[in-house]
């Protein structure tokens, strides 16, 4: 199978995307250092034609190999209540996924064959996340593929990990959306000033979203175009990046452009 994904994420980028990668877009570079700004949605940074070709290769290679990830509303979420207006809803989700961490799995081999794993492990994939987040990130980031079909969603959650010392003060996620033509829409709703009041369309071909987690957000159910349900999927390529430790060796870190030799941002800042 031909590798349609480039070996470096930079090779998918438009001139606008290159400016961000190089730290030359002052409206985006280091945007997530602002504590009040937890999320950035970028359009026009990935070449649409190349993104569509990668999407089609990914869909052909992985659509039969992703596995369900489903956590429904607990059956006693209503019957178990004992006080008015005290309902609690844990994270609910329905999506399919491939973790891409097990080299012996069929999904890893399929992703490797089209060049996906190489691109997600590329230096410029991490460098783009570092450029937008403004933070020195740790090498050895996690990668994953999600596939949303009709009705698939992710309910309100905050992605906080208080039991994990390396993530509890915050971390960075970056998503690349590759949406099939059969999709009508899907949105990300997120918190601002204590309310889930902000919304952005994520059913794009080549849209990039960068998160400084944790914060409250959810992904709406994917809606298919009428009659196109069988070809209605949104693929999400995901990287998860931990902050580098303050005294980390440069060889173990990914540094934002323009920060070379500078002091690392404090953990939790």
N, C-alpha and C positions, 0 to 999 in steps of 0.2 A: 504494500500500500504506500502511495506517495505521501511524503511528509509535506503537508500544506501549511502547517504552522511554522513560522520562522524560528530559528534557534535563539534569537534575541527578540524580546518584546519590542525593543526600539524599532525593529524593522516593520512593525505594524502601524507605527505612528505617522500621523500627518505632520506638516510643519508646526501646527499649533501644539501637538503632542510633544514634539521634539523640544520646543521652547520650554514647556513645563519640565520635561526630563532634565534639561540643562540648567534649570533654575532661572530662566530668563523671563518668565511670566509672573510679574509681581502680584497679580490678582489671585494667583493660585499657590505660588511657592510658599511653603510653610503655613498654609491656611489653617491647618488644624492645631497649630500652637495656641490659637485663640481659645481659651476655655469655654467660651460661649458658642463656639462653632464645632460641632461634632461630626459633621457630614458634608461632603462635597460631591456633587453630581456633575460629570463632565461629558459634553458632547463634542463631536468634531475632532477628537484627539486620536482616533483610530481610523484608518482608511476603510471606508464602507465596503468597497469591493473585496478587499482582502479579508475583512471580517466575515463577509458572507461566504466566501470560499472556505474559510476555516470552520465556520458553523456547519456547513453542509458535510464536510469531512468528519467533523466530530459527531454529528447526528448519525451518520452512516456507521461509524465505528463503535459508538457507545450506547445507542438507544436501547439495545437488547441486553446490555450488561449492567446498567445502573440498577440499584436495589432500593426497595421502598424504605423510607424513613417516616414513620407515622406515630404520632402521639395525639390521640383524640382528647376531647374534653372528658375529664373523669366522670364516671356514671353517677357518682354521688355529689357532684358539684352543687346541685340544687337540694337534693333530699338530705344531704348531710349538714345543711345550714341550720343553726340554732338561734340566730339573731338577724333581724332585718338589716338589709344593706351591708352585710359583712361578707359578701361573696369574695372568693379568692379563685383566680384562674391561673394555673401554671402555664408554661409555654406549650402551645399546641402547634402541630405542624403536620403537613402532608406534602411530601416531595420525594424524589428519587435521587440517589447520590452514588458517587464513586470516590472513595477517599484517596486513592492513588498513592498510598504509602506502602502497600504490600507488592513487592516486585514480582511475586509469583501469581498474583491474581490476573484473571482474564482482562479485567478493566484496565489494569496498569499496562499490560502488554498492548492492548488496543490503543490506549492513549500514547504510548511510546511510539507506536507504528506511524501515527499521524504527526508526530513531533510535538504533541501537547505538553508532555512532562518536561521536555527540554526547555520549552519556552517559559513555562511556569517556574522553572528553576534558574532562569537566566538572571544575570546580574542586573540587567536593565528593567526587569519586572520589579525587583526589589527596589531599585533606584528610583523608579517612578513613585512608588509608595512613600519612600523617604522624602522625595522632593515635595510632595503634597503635604505630608504630615509634618515636615520640618524636624523630624526626630532621627537620631542615630538608632538604627534598627539592628537587631541581632540576625546573623546569618543562620541558616538552618530553619527557614520558615516552613509552615505547614501549607499544603496545597490540597484542594478538593474540587470536585465537580458536582454541581447540583443541576437537576433537570426538573423544571416545573411543567406539568401538564394541565389540562383543563380542570379547574377547581382546586388546584394545588395552591398552597398558601403557607405562610408562617405567621402565627398569632403574636400578639403583643408580648415582647420580652426585652431584656436589657443587655444580655450577654455579659453579665458581671460574674467573675469567678473569684469570690473572696477567699476561697480555700487554697488558691494557687498563688504562691508568693510572687511568681514571675509575671502574673497577669492581673493581679487584683488592683494595681494602681493605674491600669489602662494599657491598651494595646491597639494595633492598627490592623484593619481588614481592608483589602482591596478586591473589588469584584469587576469582572468584565462580562457584560451581557451580550449573548448571541441568540437573538430571537428568531424563530421560524416565521415564515409569512402567514401561517394560519392563526397567529395570535392576534386578537383584537387589542387587548391591553392588560397591563399589570402595573401596580403602583407600589411605591414605598411610602408609608406614612410614618412620620417621626415627630419627636417631642420638641417643643420650643416653649420656653417660659412656663413649664409645668403642664402643658396641654399637648395632646397628639393632634396638632393643628396644621402641620406642614406635610406636603405631599409632592412627590415627583414621579414621573413616569419612568419605569425601569425596563419596559418591554422595547428595548432598542437593539440595534445591530452595531455593536462597537462602543456602546456607552460604558464609561468607567465611573464607578462610585468608590469613594475612599472614606472610611469610617474611623473615628477615634472612639473606641468603645471603652466603657459601657455607656449606653443611653437607651431610652425607650423608643421602640420602633416596631413596625410589623409590615409584612408583605401581603397585599390583598390577593384574593383568589384570582388565578389567571383565567381570563375570559377568552374563549376561542371564537373566531369568526364562524358564522353560521355555515355548516356544511364542511368545515375544514378541521374538525376536531382531531382527526387522525394525524394531521400534520401541524398540530398546535403544541409547540414546546418552546420553552425559554431555557437555554443553557446558561449557566453562570459558572465562570472560572474564578476561583477564590484563592487568595493568599492571605495567611494570618501571620503577622509579624510582631514579635515581642520587642520591647525596648531593650537596647543594649545596656549592660551594666556600666556605671560611671567610669570604671577603670578598665573597661574591656580593651583588649588588644585590637588595633586597627584591622588586622587580618580577619577578625571575627565579626566585623560590623559592616553595615551599609550606611554611608554618610551622605546626608543631603548635599547637593551642590552648593559650594560657597561656605561650607562649614568645616572644611578640612583644617585640622589643627586646632579647632575651637573646642571649648569645653562642652561635654555632652549635657543636654537638658536633664535636670534633676528628675529622678523617678517620681511619678505622680503629679508632675507639674502640668 
